Amino acid sequence: MSNIEALKKEIVETVQAANDMQALETVRVQALGKKGKVTDLMKSLGQMDPEQRREMGQALNRLKDEITGEIETRAAALKRKELDERLQTEKLDMTLSPRPEQQGSIHPISQTTEEMITIFAEMGFTVAEGPEIEDDFHNFTALNFPPEHPARQMHDTFYLPDAPDSEGEAATRLLRTHTSTVQIHVMQNQKPPIRIIVPGRTFRSDYDMTHTPMFHQMEGLVIDKTSHMGHLKHCLTVFCRKYFGVEELPVRFRPSFFPFTEPSAEMDIGCAVNNGKLEIGGGNKWMEILGCGMVHPNVLKNCGIDPEEYQGFAFGMGIERVAMLKYGIPDLRTFFESDIRWLRHYGFGPSDQPNTALRAE
């Protein structure tokens, strides 16, 4: 047994003296390899009587485990040392190239989102965010969609495999079809008054010049004790006039229907077509820009808010749509085709500020 202790001490000292992974691997092979010192001792067990073989075998197994542990500990220390040395010596230049042809561009969606956030922030709105993978309750039920509503069908919604909820029951999961789901999360977790906007990605099964499977929306929500339809109309009128930079932009509100608002309306802006080009402002034509309305009492009840005490309004619009109108982009699909030529034409410089020509009231 004294020979085993001496061998252990010798191997451990050699392990600790190894200065790199190659040297440590050499030590391992010399100790535990096919022709290693410990392996040679294991081969000698067959020449011993049963009692001596049992005792020596246990001792050699302990020795093997202890040496393996020492090697693993030393290997971890050497890897940490190697990483520290690399971090001290390796450098990566993350600065932008000074050459204009290599200058990055801000995507029109990012720029438009910043413009919209800036305008609504001046009116007291804060930004809220939420998950893109949702359940049926937050995406449909809480927003007063009836069970037979067409939006719930497979041809409109991207459904995912069911997953257990907090109570272990199978729950329907899907990619959110609108950012209105975040309104539900906020109303469930925040007491009124509430004044938020919700920019984010949404998903629907559609693809043509004016629809893509993934697109961006901007939702707005106000909940308090006094807000009414007049406040909603003024808020959206100020936004559209400032965003498009037209001080006297004509607007109108038409009755409509959405499950989560009552009354509901669609907002139109005045426009004209001159020489095949759309001009936002005067003219004898109208273009629908967004949907809005007073929050339905059922939605408030679903979120634990008393509709006898609180009321409010909500609105939503496509970020790609307002970007196309403001910057003259004809095809929605080009936003997501990763064509660097398109981005060079429609993109914004890294130092460009959000373009908000008018001051919000």
Secondary structure as GFF3:
##gff-version 3
##sequence-region A 1 361
A	DSSP	alpha_helix	2	17	.	.	.	ID=ss1
A	DSSP	alpha_helix	21	32	.	.	.	ID=ss2
A	DSSP	alpha_helix	37	43	.	.	.	ID=ss3
A	DSSP	three_ten_helix	44	47	.	.	.	ID=ss4
A	DSSP	alpha_helix	50	89	.	.	.	ID=ss5
A	DSSP	three_ten_helix	100	102	.	.	.	ID=ss6
A	DSSP	alpha_helix	108	122	.	.	.	ID=ss7
A	DSSP	beta_strand	126	127	.	.	.	ID=ss8
A	DSSP	beta_strand	133	135	.	.	.	ID=ss9
A	DSSP	alpha_helix	136	139	.	.	.	ID=ss10
A	DSSP	three_ten_helix	141	143	.	.	.	ID=ss11
A	DSSP	three_ten_helix	150	152	.	.	.	ID=ss12
A	DSSP	beta_strand	159	164	.	.	.	ID=ss13
A	DSSP	beta_strand	170	175	.	.	.	ID=ss14
A	DSSP	alpha_helix	180	189	.	.	.	ID=ss15
A	DSSP	beta_strand	194	203	.	.	.	ID=ss16
A	DSSP	beta_strand	214	224	.	.	.	ID=ss17
A	DSSP	alpha_helix	229	244	.	.	.	ID=ss18
A	DSSP	beta_strand	251	258	.	.	.	ID=ss19
A	DSSP	beta_strand	261	274	.	.	.	ID=ss20
A	DSSP	beta_strand	277	280	.	.	.	ID=ss21
A	DSSP	beta_strand	285	295	.	.	.	ID=ss22
A	DSSP	alpha_helix	297	302	.	.	.	ID=ss23
A	DSSP	beta_strand	311	318	.	.	.	ID=ss24
A	DSSP	alpha_helix	319	327	.	.	.	ID=ss25
A	DSSP	three_ten_helix	332	336	.	.	.	ID=ss26
A	DSSP	alpha_helix	340	346	.	.	.	ID=ss27
###
